[in-house]
Amino acid sequence: MSDALQKIEETLAQAMLELSALSTPEALEGFRIKYLGTKGIIKEMMSLLASVPRETKPQVGQKLNALKTRVQAALDERK
């Protein structure tokens, strides 16, 4: 597994772990900003696409989009 894909998987695991421990609306909003905000972790990870080989860009892009979707869905479910 490439470093970029491993980093995406680790970020997903970390986000799910953090989210499971949150209970207040304020904490959930802080989580949303941290991961999904315009300067959030997932947005920063989009820069990974610039550093991966051309042949793996589609796979990394799909994983990044899946990461964003899964984190958003988990957050919505917690709310």
PyMOL Python script that loads the backbone (N, CA, C, O; Angstrom):
from pymol import cmd

cmd.read_pdbstr("""\
ATOM      1  N   MET A   1       0.845  -1.184   0.000  1.00  0.00           N
ATOM      2  CA  MET A   1       0.000   0.000   0.000  1.00  0.00           C
ATOM      3  C   MET A   1       0.887   1.242   0.000  1.00  0.00           C
ATOM      4  O   MET A   1       1.884   1.302   0.719  1.00  0.00           O
ATOM      5  N   SER A   2       0.520   2.216  -0.801  1.00  0.00           N
ATOM      6  CA  SER A   2       1.335   3.420  -0.876  1.00  0.00           C
ATOM      7  C   SER A   2       1.193   4.238   0.405  1.00  0.00           C
ATOM      8  O   SER A   2       0.253   4.055   1.178  1.00  0.00           O
ATOM      9  N   ASP A   3       2.142   5.137   0.607  1.00  0.00           N
ATOM     10  CA  ASP A   3       2.110   6.000   1.792  1.00  0.00           C
ATOM     11  C   ASP A   3       0.842   6.832   1.832  1.00  0.00           C
ATOM     12  O   ASP A   3       0.249   7.009   2.896  1.00  0.00           O
ATOM     13  N   ALA A   4       0.418   7.347   0.679  1.00  0.00           N
ATOM     14  CA  ALA A   4      -0.777   8.192   0.621  1.00  0.00           C
ATOM     15  C   ALA A   4      -2.016   7.401   1.035  1.00  0.00           C
ATOM     16  O   ALA A   4      -2.832   7.887   1.818  1.00  0.00           O
ATOM     17  N   LEU A   5      -2.154   6.189   0.514  1.00  0.00           N
ATOM     18  CA  LEU A   5      -3.313   5.367   0.866  1.00  0.00           C
ATOM     19  C   LEU A   5      -3.291   4.981   2.337  1.00  0.00           C
ATOM     20  O   LEU A   5      -4.335   4.935   2.987  1.00  0.00           O
ATOM     21  N   GLN A   6      -2.112   4.706   2.855  1.00  0.00           N
ATOM     22  CA  GLN A   6      -1.992   4.357   4.272  1.00  0.00           C
ATOM     23  C   GLN A   6      -2.370   5.559   5.137  1.00  0.00           C
ATOM     24  O   GLN A   6      -3.046   5.400   6.154  1.00  0.00           O
ATOM     25  N   LYS A   7      -1.943   6.749   4.746  1.00  0.00           N
ATOM     26  CA  LYS A   7      -2.267   7.960   5.489  1.00  0.00           C
ATOM     27  C   LYS A   7      -3.783   8.211   5.493  1.00  0.00           C
ATOM     28  O   LYS A   7      -4.343   8.647   6.500  1.00  0.00           O
ATOM     29  N   ILE A   8      -4.428   7.937   4.380  1.00  0.00           N
ATOM     30  CA  ILE A   8      -5.883   8.097   4.291  1.00  0.00           C
ATOM     31  C   ILE A   8      -6.573   7.132   5.245  1.00  0.00           C
ATOM     32  O   ILE A   8      -7.491   7.521   5.968  1.00  0.00           O
ATOM     33  N   GLU A   9      -6.139   5.881   5.251  1.00  0.00           N
ATOM     34  CA  GLU A   9      -6.733   4.870   6.147  1.00  0.00           C
ATOM     35  C   GLU A   9      -6.525   5.248   7.612  1.00  0.00           C
ATOM     36  O   GLU A   9      -7.436   5.106   8.428  1.00  0.00           O
ATOM     37  N   GLU A  10      -5.326   5.729   7.944  1.00  0.00           N
ATOM     38  CA  GLU A  10      -5.035   6.129   9.319  1.00  0.00           C
ATOM     39  C   GLU A  10      -5.898   7.322   9.729  1.00  0.00           C
ATOM     40  O   GLU A  10      -6.381   7.384  10.860  1.00  0.00           O
ATOM     41  N   THR A  11      -6.089   8.261   8.816  1.00  0.00           N
ATOM     42  CA  THR A  11      -6.910   9.432   9.107  1.00  0.00           C
ATOM     43  C   THR A  11      -8.355   9.024   9.351  1.00  0.00           C
ATOM     44  O   THR A  11      -9.006   9.547  10.256  1.00  0.00           O
ATOM     45  N   LEU A  12      -8.853   8.097   8.552  1.00  0.00           N
ATOM     46  CA  LEU A  12     -10.222   7.603   8.743  1.00  0.00           C
ATOM     47  C   LEU A  12     -10.364   6.948  10.116  1.00  0.00           C
ATOM     48  O   LEU A  12     -11.324   7.218  10.838  1.00  0.00           O
ATOM     49  N   ALA A  13      -9.426   6.104  10.470  1.00  0.00           N
ATOM     50  CA  ALA A  13      -9.482   5.426  11.766  1.00  0.00           C
ATOM     51  C   ALA A  13      -9.432   6.435  12.907  1.00  0.00           C
ATOM     52  O   ALA A  13     -10.179   6.314  13.878  1.00  0.00           O
ATOM     53  N   GLN A  14      -8.560   7.425  12.794  1.00  0.00           N
ATOM     54  CA  GLN A  14      -8.431   8.450  13.828  1.00  0.00           C
ATOM     55  C   GLN A  14      -9.720   9.263  13.949  1.00  0.00           C
ATOM     56  O   GLN A  14     -10.182   9.538  15.056  1.00  0.00           O
ATOM     57  N   ALA A  15     -10.295   9.644  12.814  1.00  0.00           N
ATOM     58  CA  ALA A  15     -11.527  10.432  12.820  1.00  0.00           C
ATOM     59  C   ALA A  15     -12.664   9.660  13.472  1.00  0.00           C
ATOM     60  O   ALA A  15     -13.411  10.220  14.274  1.00  0.00           O
ATOM     61  N   MET A  16     -12.804   8.388  13.140  1.00  0.00           N
ATOM     62  CA  MET A  16     -13.878   7.583  13.713  1.00  0.00           C
ATOM     63  C   MET A  16     -13.687   7.412  15.224  1.00  0.00           C
ATOM     64  O   MET A  16     -14.655   7.431  15.985  1.00  0.00           O
ATOM     65  N   LEU A  17     -12.452   7.249  15.640  1.00  0.00           N
ATOM     66  CA  LEU A  17     -12.153   7.117  17.064  1.00  0.00           C
ATOM     67  C   LEU A  17     -12.514   8.405  17.803  1.00  0.00           C
ATOM     68  O   LEU A  17     -13.163   8.365  18.848  1.00  0.00           O
ATOM     69  N   GLU A  18     -12.093   9.538  17.259  1.00  0.00           N
ATOM     70  CA  GLU A  18     -12.402  10.826  17.880  1.00  0.00           C
ATOM     71  C   GLU A  18     -13.908  11.061  17.919  1.00  0.00           C
ATOM     72  O   GLU A  18     -14.450  11.492  18.936  1.00  0.00           O
ATOM     73  N   LEU A  19     -14.572  10.779  16.817  1.00  0.00           N
ATOM     74  CA  LEU A  19     -16.006  11.037  16.728  1.00  0.00           C
ATOM     75  C   LEU A  19     -16.788  10.203  17.745  1.00  0.00           C
ATOM     76  O   LEU A  19     -17.777  10.677  18.305  1.00  0.00           O
ATOM     77  N   SER A  20     -16.356   8.979  17.984  1.00  0.00           N
ATOM     78  CA  SER A  20     -17.077   8.108  18.913  1.00  0.00           C
ATOM     79  C   SER A  20     -17.034   8.635  20.345  1.00  0.00           C
ATOM     80  O   SER A  20     -17.882   8.281  21.164  1.00  0.00           O
ATOM     81  N   ALA A  21     -16.057   9.475  20.647  1.00  0.00           N
ATOM     82  CA  ALA A  21     -15.917   9.996  22.006  1.00  0.00           C
ATOM     83  C   ALA A  21     -16.659  11.319  22.221  1.00  0.00           C
ATOM     84  O   ALA A  21     -16.708  11.817  23.345  1.00  0.00           O
ATOM     85  N   LEU A  22     -17.233  11.889  21.168  1.00  0.00           N
ATOM     86  CA  LEU A  22     -17.882  13.202  21.273  1.00  0.00           C
ATOM     87  C   LEU A  22     -19.361  13.063  21.590  1.00  0.00           C
ATOM     88  O   LEU A  22     -20.025  12.122  21.155  1.00  0.00           O
ATOM     89  N   SER A  23     -19.866  14.032  22.365  1.00  0.00           N
ATOM     90  CA  SER A  23     -21.290  13.965  22.693  1.00  0.00           C
ATOM     91  C   SER A  23     -21.997  15.318  22.630  1.00  0.00           C
ATOM     92  O   SER A  23     -23.204  15.366  22.393  1.00  0.00           O
ATOM     93  N   THR A  24     -21.283  16.394  22.833  1.00  0.00           N
ATOM     94  CA  THR A  24     -21.951  17.700  22.843  1.00  0.00           C
ATOM     95  C   THR A  24     -22.000  18.297  21.435  1.00  0.00           C
ATOM     96  O   THR A  24     -21.142  17.990  20.607  1.00  0.00           O
ATOM     97  N   PRO A  25     -22.985  19.139  21.158  1.00  0.00           N
ATOM     98  CA  PRO A  25     -23.050  19.806  19.847  1.00  0.00           C
ATOM     99  C   PRO A  25     -21.801  20.637  19.560  1.00  0.00           C
ATOM    100  O   PRO A  25     -21.351  20.717  18.417  1.00  0.00           O
ATOM    101  N   GLU A  26     -21.249  21.247  20.592  1.00  0.00           N
ATOM    102  CA  GLU A  26     -20.042  22.064  20.407  1.00  0.00           C
ATOM    103  C   GLU A  26     -18.852  21.195  19.993  1.00  0.00           C
ATOM    104  O   GLU A  26     -18.072  21.571  19.118  1.00  0.00           O
ATOM    105  N   ALA A  27     -18.726  20.047  20.622  1.00  0.00           N
ATOM    106  CA  ALA A  27     -17.631  19.133  20.287  1.00  0.00           C
ATOM    107  C   ALA A  27     -17.791  18.597  18.866  1.00  0.00           C
ATOM    108  O   ALA A  27     -16.808  18.458  18.139  1.00  0.00           O
ATOM    109  N   LEU A  28     -19.024  18.297  18.471  1.00  0.00           N
ATOM    110  CA  LEU A  28     -19.270  17.811  17.113  1.00  0.00           C
ATOM    111  C   LEU A  28     -18.935  18.879  16.083  1.00  0.00           C
ATOM    112  O   LEU A  28     -18.389  18.574  15.023  1.00  0.00           O
ATOM    113  N   GLU A  29     -19.260  20.126  16.390  1.00  0.00           N
ATOM    114  CA  GLU A  29     -18.931  21.225  15.469  1.00  0.00           C
ATOM    115  C   GLU A  29     -17.418  21.403  15.370  1.00  0.00           C
ATOM    116  O   GLU A  29     -16.890  21.648  14.286  1.00  0.00           O
ATOM    117  N   GLY A  30     -16.733  21.284  16.478  1.00  0.00           N
ATOM    118  CA  GLY A  30     -15.273  21.359  16.470  1.00  0.00           C
ATOM    119  C   GLY A  30     -14.671  20.251  15.615  1.00  0.00           C
ATOM    120  O   GLY A  30     -13.716  20.476  14.871  1.00  0.00           O
ATOM    121  N   PHE A  31     -15.231  19.068  15.725  1.00  0.00           N
ATOM    122  CA  PHE A  31     -14.788  17.936  14.908  1.00  0.00           C
ATOM    123  C   PHE A  31     -15.013  18.235  13.430  1.00  0.00           C
ATOM    124  O   PHE A  31     -14.135  17.992  12.602  1.00  0.00           O
ATOM    125  N   ARG A  32     -16.201  18.768  13.101  1.00  0.00           N
ATOM    126  CA  ARG A  32     -16.519  19.091  11.702  1.00  0.00           C
ATOM    127  C   ARG A  32     -15.507  20.081  11.139  1.00  0.00           C
ATOM    128  O   ARG A  32     -15.018  19.911  10.022  1.00  0.00           O
ATOM    129  N   ILE A  33     -15.197  21.104  11.905  1.00  0.00           N
ATOM    130  CA  ILE A  33     -14.234  22.109  11.448  1.00  0.00           C
ATOM    131  C   ILE A  33     -12.849  21.484  11.292  1.00  0.00           C
ATOM    132  O   ILE A  33     -12.153  21.743  10.310  1.00  0.00           O
ATOM    133  N   LYS A  34     -12.455  20.664  12.261  1.00  0.00           N
ATOM    134  CA  LYS A  34     -11.126  20.044  12.233  1.00  0.00           C
ATOM    135  C   LYS A  34     -10.930  19.161  11.001  1.00  0.00           C
ATOM    136  O   LYS A  34      -9.879  19.202  10.361  1.00  0.00           O
ATOM    137  N   TYR A  35     -11.946  18.367  10.674  1.00  0.00           N
ATOM    138  CA  TYR A  35     -11.798  17.412   9.578  1.00  0.00           C
ATOM    139  C   TYR A  35     -12.372  17.894   8.244  1.00  0.00           C
ATOM    140  O   TYR A  35     -11.788  17.631   7.193  1.00  0.00           O
ATOM    141  N   LEU A  36     -13.497  18.588   8.273  1.00  0.00           N
ATOM    142  CA  LEU A  36     -14.212  18.902   7.039  1.00  0.00           C
ATOM    143  C   LEU A  36     -14.199  20.380   6.677  1.00  0.00           C
ATOM    144  O   LEU A  36     -14.695  20.756   5.616  1.00  0.00           O
ATOM    145  N   GLY A  37     -13.646  21.214   7.529  1.00  0.00           N
ATOM    146  CA  GLY A  37     -13.614  22.645   7.270  1.00  0.00           C
ATOM    147  C   GLY A  37     -12.703  23.009   6.104  1.00  0.00           C
ATOM    148  O   GLY A  37     -11.963  22.169   5.591  1.00  0.00           O
ATOM    149  N   THR A  38     -12.769  24.285   5.693  1.00  0.00           N
ATOM    150  CA  THR A  38     -11.980  24.730   4.534  1.00  0.00           C
ATOM    151  C   THR A  38     -10.479  24.621   4.786  1.00  0.00           C
ATOM    152  O   THR A  38      -9.704  24.515   3.836  1.00  0.00           O
ATOM    153  N   LYS A  39     -10.063  24.645   6.038  1.00  0.00           N
ATOM    154  CA  LYS A  39      -8.649  24.456   6.366  1.00  0.00           C
ATOM    155  C   LYS A  39      -8.464  23.170   7.170  1.00  0.00           C
ATOM    156  O   LYS A  39      -7.506  23.035   7.932  1.00  0.00           O
ATOM    157  N   GLY A  40      -9.380  22.241   6.992  1.00  0.00           N
ATOM    158  CA  GLY A  40      -9.373  21.002   7.752  1.00  0.00           C
ATOM    159  C   GLY A  40      -8.397  19.966   7.230  1.00  0.00           C
ATOM    160  O   GLY A  40      -7.760  20.131   6.189  1.00  0.00           O
ATOM    161  N   ILE A  41      -8.310  18.907   7.989  1.00  0.00           N
ATOM    162  CA  ILE A  41      -7.378  17.817   7.692  1.00  0.00           C
ATOM    163  C   ILE A  41      -7.638  17.196   6.319  1.00  0.00           C
ATOM    164  O   ILE A  41      -6.699  16.959   5.559  1.00  0.00           O
ATOM    165  N   ILE A  42      -8.898  16.935   6.001  1.00  0.00           N
ATOM    166  CA  ILE A  42      -9.199  16.285   4.720  1.00  0.00           C
ATOM    167  C   ILE A  42      -8.867  17.212   3.556  1.00  0.00           C
ATOM    168  O   ILE A  42      -8.339  16.761   2.539  1.00  0.00           O
ATOM    169  N   LYS A  43      -9.162  18.475   3.688  1.00  0.00           N
ATOM    170  CA  LYS A  43      -8.832  19.441   2.631  1.00  0.00           C
ATOM    171  C   LYS A  43      -7.314  19.487   2.421  1.00  0.00           C
ATOM    172  O   LYS A  43      -6.841  19.531   1.286  1.00  0.00           O
ATOM    173  N   GLU A  44      -6.558  19.475   3.522  1.00  0.00           N
ATOM    174  CA  GLU A  44      -5.096  19.456   3.426  1.00  0.00           C
ATOM    175  C   GLU A  44      -4.595  18.190   2.741  1.00  0.00           C
ATOM    176  O   GLU A  44      -3.612  18.215   2.000  1.00  0.00           O
ATOM    177  N   MET A  45      -5.290  17.082   3.001  1.00  0.00           N
ATOM    178  CA  MET A  45      -4.860  15.815   2.419  1.00  0.00           C
ATOM    179  C   MET A  45      -5.039  15.790   0.904  1.00  0.00           C
ATOM    180  O   MET A  45      -4.399  14.988   0.224  1.00  0.00           O
ATOM    181  N   MET A  46      -5.891  16.645   0.369  1.00  0.00           N
ATOM    182  CA  MET A  46      -6.058  16.711  -1.084  1.00  0.00           C
ATOM    183  C   MET A  46      -4.731  17.039  -1.770  1.00  0.00           C
ATOM    184  O   MET A  46      -4.527  16.711  -2.939  1.00  0.00           O
ATOM    185  N   SER A  47      -3.828  17.696  -1.022  1.00  0.00           N
ATOM    186  CA  SER A  47      -2.512  18.004  -1.582  1.00  0.00           C
ATOM    187  C   SER A  47      -1.683  16.746  -1.810  1.00  0.00           C
ATOM    188  O   SER A  47      -0.677  16.791  -2.518  1.00  0.00           O
ATOM    189  N   LEU A  48      -2.092  15.617  -1.217  1.00  0.00           N
ATOM    190  CA  LEU A  48      -1.404  14.342  -1.462  1.00  0.00           C
ATOM    191  C   LEU A  48      -1.429  13.987  -2.947  1.00  0.00           C
ATOM    192  O   LEU A  48      -0.514  13.342  -3.460  1.00  0.00           O
ATOM    193  N   LEU A  49      -2.484  14.417  -3.622  1.00  0.00           N
ATOM    194  CA  LEU A  49      -2.610  14.085  -5.046  1.00  0.00           C
ATOM    195  C   LEU A  49      -1.434  14.610  -5.864  1.00  0.00           C
ATOM    196  O   LEU A  49      -1.049  14.012  -6.868  1.00  0.00           O
ATOM    197  N   ALA A  50      -0.871  15.724  -5.429  1.00  0.00           N
ATOM    198  CA  ALA A  50       0.253  16.302  -6.160  1.00  0.00           C
ATOM    199  C   ALA A  50       1.521  15.462  -6.015  1.00  0.00           C
ATOM    200  O   ALA A  50       2.404  15.514  -6.871  1.00  0.00           O
ATOM    201  N   SER A  51       1.610  14.694  -4.941  1.00  0.00           N
ATOM    202  CA  SER A  51       2.849  13.968  -4.675  1.00  0.00           C
ATOM    203  C   SER A  51       2.808  12.491  -5.044  1.00  0.00           C
ATOM    204  O   SER A  51       3.805  11.788  -4.881  1.00  0.00           O
ATOM    205  N   VAL A  52       1.673  12.011  -5.539  1.00  0.00           N
ATOM    206  CA  VAL A  52       1.604  10.586  -5.897  1.00  0.00           C
ATOM    207  C   VAL A  52       1.890  10.406  -7.389  1.00  0.00           C
ATOM    208  O   VAL A  52       1.657  11.315  -8.185  1.00  0.00           O
ATOM    209  N   PRO A  53       2.390   9.243  -7.758  1.00  0.00           N
ATOM    210  CA  PRO A  53       2.624   8.972  -9.177  1.00  0.00           C
ATOM    211  C   PRO A  53       1.322   9.059  -9.981  1.00  0.00           C
ATOM    212  O   PRO A  53       0.240   8.771  -9.471  1.00  0.00           O
ATOM    213  N   ARG A  54       1.450   9.454 -11.222  1.00  0.00           N
ATOM    214  CA  ARG A  54       0.289   9.684 -12.074  1.00  0.00           C
ATOM    215  C   ARG A  54      -0.634   8.469 -12.156  1.00  0.00           C
ATOM    216  O   ARG A  54      -1.856   8.616 -12.188  1.00  0.00           O
ATOM    217  N   GLU A  55      -0.056   7.285 -12.190  1.00  0.00           N
ATOM    218  CA  GLU A  55      -0.874   6.079 -12.343  1.00  0.00           C
ATOM    219  C   GLU A  55      -1.699   5.758 -11.093  1.00  0.00           C
ATOM    220  O   GLU A  55      -2.676   5.015 -11.181  1.00  0.00           O
ATOM    221  N   THR A  56      -1.326   6.301  -9.940  1.00  0.00           N
ATOM    222  CA  THR A  56      -2.100   6.035  -8.723  1.00  0.00           C
ATOM    223  C   THR A  56      -3.021   7.191  -8.336  1.00  0.00           C
ATOM    224  O   THR A  56      -3.783   7.074  -7.376  1.00  0.00           O
ATOM    225  N   LYS A  57      -2.963   8.293  -9.061  1.00  0.00           N
ATOM    226  CA  LYS A  57      -3.819   9.445  -8.737  1.00  0.00           C
ATOM    227  C   LYS A  57      -5.312   9.095  -8.686  1.00  0.00           C
ATOM    228  O   LYS A  57      -5.994   9.504  -7.746  1.00  0.00           O
ATOM    229  N   PRO A  58      -5.837   8.355  -9.665  1.00  0.00           N
ATOM    230  CA  PRO A  58      -7.270   8.034  -9.582  1.00  0.00           C
ATOM    231  C   PRO A  58      -7.635   7.264  -8.313  1.00  0.00           C
ATOM    232  O   PRO A  58      -8.652   7.553  -7.683  1.00  0.00           O
ATOM    233  N   GLN A  59      -6.818   6.299  -7.942  1.00  0.00           N
ATOM    234  CA  GLN A  59      -7.091   5.500  -6.750  1.00  0.00           C
ATOM    235  C   GLN A  59      -7.019   6.359  -5.488  1.00  0.00           C
ATOM    236  O   GLN A  59      -7.874   6.247  -4.610  1.00  0.00           O
ATOM    237  N   VAL A  60      -6.007   7.208  -5.399  1.00  0.00           N
ATOM    238  CA  VAL A  60      -5.867   8.076  -4.228  1.00  0.00           C
ATOM    239  C   VAL A  60      -7.016   9.081  -4.189  1.00  0.00           C
ATOM    240  O   VAL A  60      -7.555   9.358  -3.117  1.00  0.00           O
ATOM    241  N   GLY A  61      -7.391   9.623  -5.328  1.00  0.00           N
ATOM    242  CA  GLY A  61      -8.512  10.558  -5.393  1.00  0.00           C
ATOM    243  C   GLY A  61      -9.807   9.919  -4.927  1.00  0.00           C
ATOM    244  O   GLY A  61     -10.574  10.528  -4.180  1.00  0.00           O
ATOM    245  N   GLN A  62     -10.050   8.702  -5.362  1.00  0.00           N
ATOM    246  CA  GLN A  62     -11.259   7.982  -4.940  1.00  0.00           C
ATOM    247  C   GLN A  62     -11.254   7.734  -3.432  1.00  0.00           C
ATOM    248  O   GLN A  62     -12.278   7.883  -2.765  1.00  0.00           O
ATOM    249  N   LYS A  63     -10.097   7.356  -2.908  1.00  0.00           N
ATOM    250  CA  LYS A  63      -9.987   7.104  -1.462  1.00  0.00           C
ATOM    251  C   LYS A  63     -10.216   8.389  -0.664  1.00  0.00           C
ATOM    252  O   LYS A  63     -10.862   8.367   0.384  1.00  0.00           O
ATOM    253  N   LEU A  64      -9.684   9.508  -1.164  1.00  0.00           N
ATOM    254  CA  LEU A  64      -9.887  10.782  -0.478  1.00  0.00           C
ATOM    255  C   LEU A  64     -11.368  11.170  -0.477  1.00  0.00           C
ATOM    256  O   LEU A  64     -11.897  11.623   0.538  1.00  0.00           O
ATOM    257  N   ASN A  65     -12.018  10.990  -1.605  1.00  0.00           N
ATOM    258  CA  ASN A  65     -13.449  11.298  -1.679  1.00  0.00           C
ATOM    259  C   ASN A  65     -14.255  10.378  -0.765  1.00  0.00           C
ATOM    260  O   ASN A  65     -15.204  10.818  -0.115  1.00  0.00           O
ATOM    261  N   ALA A  66     -13.876   9.106  -0.717  1.00  0.00           N
ATOM    262  CA  ALA A  66     -14.555   8.160   0.166  1.00  0.00           C
ATOM    263  C   ALA A  66     -14.332   8.541   1.630  1.00  0.00           C
ATOM    264  O   ALA A  66     -15.246   8.435   2.448  1.00  0.00           O
ATOM    265  N   LEU A  67     -13.127   8.980   1.955  1.00  0.00           N
ATOM    266  CA  LEU A  67     -12.819   9.423   3.312  1.00  0.00           C
ATOM    267  C   LEU A  67     -13.730  10.580   3.704  1.00  0.00           C
ATOM    268  O   LEU A  67     -14.336  10.567   4.775  1.00  0.00           O
ATOM    269  N   LYS A  68     -13.824  11.565   2.845  1.00  0.00           N
ATOM    270  CA  LYS A  68     -14.664  12.728   3.128  1.00  0.00           C
ATOM    271  C   LYS A  68     -16.122  12.313   3.302  1.00  0.00           C
ATOM    272  O   LYS A  68     -16.793  12.765   4.229  1.00  0.00           O
ATOM    273  N   THR A  69     -16.603  11.465   2.422  1.00  0.00           N
ATOM    274  CA  THR A  69     -17.992  11.013   2.479  1.00  0.00           C
ATOM    275  C   THR A  69     -18.268  10.229   3.758  1.00  0.00           C
ATOM    276  O   THR A  69     -19.297  10.434   4.402  1.00  0.00           O
ATOM    277  N   ARG A  70     -17.362   9.339   4.126  1.00  0.00           N
ATOM    278  CA  ARG A  70     -17.572   8.511   5.325  1.00  0.00           C
ATOM    279  C   ARG A  70     -17.521   9.342   6.599  1.00  0.00           C
ATOM    280  O   ARG A  70     -18.310   9.120   7.518  1.00  0.00           O
ATOM    281  N   VAL A  71     -16.596  10.300   6.660  1.00  0.00           N
ATOM    282  CA  VAL A  71     -16.506  11.157   7.845  1.00  0.00           C
ATOM    283  C   VAL A  71     -17.764  12.026   7.949  1.00  0.00           C
ATOM    284  O   VAL A  71     -18.317  12.190   9.036  1.00  0.00           O
ATOM    285  N   GLN A  72     -18.214  12.579   6.819  1.00  0.00           N
ATOM    286  CA  GLN A  72     -19.425  13.405   6.828  1.00  0.00           C
ATOM    287  C   GLN A  72     -20.636  12.578   7.238  1.00  0.00           C
ATOM    288  O   GLN A  72     -21.452  13.035   8.039  1.00  0.00           O
ATOM    289  N   ALA A  73     -20.763  11.380   6.706  1.00  0.00           N
ATOM    290  CA  ALA A  73     -21.901  10.519   7.033  1.00  0.00           C
ATOM    291  C   ALA A  73     -21.881  10.136   8.521  1.00  0.00           C
ATOM    292  O   ALA A  73     -22.926  10.131   9.171  1.00  0.00           O
ATOM    293  N   ALA A  74     -20.719   9.821   9.049  1.00  0.00           N
ATOM    294  CA  ALA A  74     -20.610   9.461  10.462  1.00  0.00           C
ATOM    295  C   ALA A  74     -20.955  10.651  11.349  1.00  0.00           C
ATOM    296  O   ALA A  74     -21.608  10.499  12.382  1.00  0.00           O
ATOM    297  N   LEU A  75     -20.515  11.825  10.941  1.00  0.00           N
ATOM    298  CA  LEU A  75     -20.826  13.035  11.711  1.00  0.00           C
ATOM    299  C   LEU A  75     -22.328  13.306  11.677  1.00  0.00           C
ATOM    300  O   LEU A  75     -22.923  13.608  12.711  1.00  0.00           O
ATOM    301  N   ASP A  76     -22.936  13.205  10.518  1.00  0.00           N
ATOM    302  CA  ASP A  76     -24.376  13.422  10.398  1.00  0.00           C
ATOM    303  C   ASP A  76     -25.147  12.434  11.270  1.00  0.00           C
ATOM    304  O   ASP A  76     -26.149  12.794  11.889  1.00  0.00           O
ATOM    305  N   GLU A  77     -24.680  11.200  11.316  1.00  0.00           N
ATOM    306  CA  GLU A  77     -25.346  10.173  12.117  1.00  0.00           C
ATOM    307  C   GLU A  77     -25.245  10.496  13.605  1.00  0.00           C
ATOM    308  O   GLU A  77     -26.192  10.270  14.359  1.00  0.00           O
ATOM    309  N   ARG A  78     -24.098  11.023  14.026  1.00  0.00           N
ATOM    310  CA  ARG A  78     -23.905  11.376  15.439  1.00  0.00           C
ATOM    311  C   ARG A  78     -24.787  12.552  15.856  1.00  0.00           C
ATOM    312  O   ARG A  78     -25.232  12.630  17.001  1.00  0.00           O
ATOM    313  N   LYS A  79     -25.034  13.461  14.921  1.00  0.00           N
ATOM    314  CA  LYS A  79     -25.862  14.636  15.225  1.00  0.00           C
ATOM    315  C   LYS A  79     -27.271  14.186  15.448  1.00  0.00           C
ATOM    316  O   LYS A  79     -28.147  15.007  15.719  1.00  0.00           O
TER     317      LYS A  79
END
""", "prot")
cmd.dss("prot")
cmd.show_as("cartoon", "prot")
cmd.util.cbc("prot")
cmd.orient("prot")
